[in-house]
Amino acid sequence: MNKLEKFILTILAVLLVSAQPVCGQSKKETKAYNKALKNGTVESLNLFIGKFPQSVYVPTVEHMIDSIHFSTVNQEDILSCLEFMGTYPNSSYVQGLEQKVFEMALGQRYNQNASLSSYKLLSDFEDFEYLGNRYYRYTFVNYDRKGMDNPIGKECEYVVNMLDRRNGVIHVSMFSGKVIENEKGYMLEGDYVDDVSAGQYALPEALYLLNVLKETDFLLPIAVGDVMTDQAIGWWNKNNPANTKRLKFGILPKESSIVEMFGKQGEYESSGGYKVAFFDIRGYTVVAAYQKKEDQYMLVWAEPVCKDTKRDPFINTIYFENTNSLVLYYYKGRTTYKVRVNMANKTIAR
C-alpha cells in the first residue's frame, strides 16, 4: 500500500467519525460540522467553511475535501466527481459534485452533440492495469431524454473513458450514432468519433479505448454508402418542405447505397431519358432516378416507411403518365390518390 492510499484510507476513516464539541466552539458550529461530516460532499463541506471560516475544524474539513478529490466510494460518487476542463475535453481533475448537479451542468461530460443533454452510466467503475499503470475505466451514454420511450432512430453517443490514477487525466473515445433494431435487438449504428486507428502517433490509451469500442457487440459501424444515403435523405427533407410546389432533386454519389439498391431492382419505369424505381432503404421509401444524358443518379422523393399500411398512406406503385409526368400512386386504407411529379420542371401536383 503506497502513501497516497494510506492517506486516503485515513481520511475515509475520519469521515466515519462524528465530531465532538471542541473547547471554545459553539453548539451551532459543532452541529454544522457534524452535519457537513455526515453529508460527506464537497458542497456541504465548502458550505461549512463559508459559514465558519475561522473554525478550528477548517483544516480537518479541507483535508476531507482533498480526500474526495482522490477517493472512490461507488460508481455514482465517482462519476459525479468528474469534471472536464473547458476546451480540453480529454483532460480532467476530480471535483466533488452531486449527481444532480453533474447531470444539469453544461460541459461536464464528453459529448459531441450538445442537444444530448442527458446521460446514463452503463458500467461499473473498473480498476485495472494497462502497460504497467493503474486506471479507472467506465462507460456512459449521452442521449436526449425526450422520446426515449420509442428509442428507434434516436441519436446517442456511447463513451468509454480511462482515468489515469497518476495524474487525473482522462482519455476518451466515442461512438456516435442512432438506435436501430435488427435480429440482434437494439443496436447503435454510427461511427467512431475518435477513430485513431491510422494515427501513428496515437496514444496507447486511445488505441486501447478504440479497441474496446470495436469489441462492443451492440455498436454497428455504418458503411460509407449508408452514410451518403443518410446525408442525401437529410438534404432532400431539408430542401423539400411539406406542401412544396417545386421539388429539388438531390444528386446521388455513385457510392451511395441508394445507387447500389437501384441497380438491384428488377423493375423500372422509363420515359424522357429517365429510368425510375422506388424501394425502401434506411427507414425511408425513396424514388430514385437515373438520367441517361447526364449519367447521374437523383433522389426524386423520400418519405418515412409506412408503419401501418391499414391506416396510413404508402406508395403502392409508380408509373409515367406521359413523357415527363411521373405518378406516385398511393394507398391509404380503402382509398387511393395520386401525386404527380414533373421530371422536367420538377413541379409537383397533389
Secondary structure, DSSP 8 states (H G I E B T S, - for coil): --HHHHHHHHHHHHHTS-----TT--HHHHHHHHHHHHH--HHHHHHHHHH-TT-TTHHHHHHHHHHHHH---SHHHHHHTEEEETTEEEEEEE----HHHHHHSTTSS--S-TT--EEEE-S--EEEEETTEEEEEEEEEEE-STTTTS-TT-EEEEEEEEEETTT--EEEEEEEEEEEEETTEEEEEEEETT--TT-TT--HHHHHHHHHHHT-TTEEE--HHHHHHHHHHHHHHHHS-TT-SB---EEE-TTSHHHHHHHT-S--EEETTEEEEEEEETTEEEEEEEETTTTEEEEEEEEE--S-TTTS-EEEEEEESSSSEEEEEEEETTEEEEEEEETTT-BEE-
